[in-house]
Amino acid sequence: MGQSPESVEKVVLATACLHNFIMKREEHIQVFKQYCPPAFVDHENENGDDGPGGWRADAQRNLEDIGQCGGYRASTDARTKRDL
């Protein structure tokens, strides 16, 4: 994301809040089915193994690898922030 770390944090938290709000609104079950259809997310199968969700097929069809987007060495500022 091209925003400051503070802005990215707010975007991620707002997205998580919206997701949780939608998931808990049982009276809007039709919206839920459109938002997150059955078997769309990863799940645990009867053997206790992870079963892939339908989102993976969509991701493979619609996302492409963008490859290397920068140098292999992080800036001093980036390393400092990471270490904090």
Secondary structure as GFF3:
##gff-version 3
##sequence-region A 1 84
A	DSSP	alpha_helix	5	24	.	.	.	ID=ss1
A	DSSP	three_ten_helix	26	28	.	.	.	ID=ss2
A	DSSP	alpha_helix	29	35	.	.	.	ID=ss3
A	DSSP	beta_strand	43	44	.	.	.	ID=ss4
A	DSSP	beta_strand	50	51	.	.	.	ID=ss5
A	DSSP	alpha_helix	55	62	.	.	.	ID=ss6
A	DSSP	alpha_helix	76	83	.	.	.	ID=ss7
###
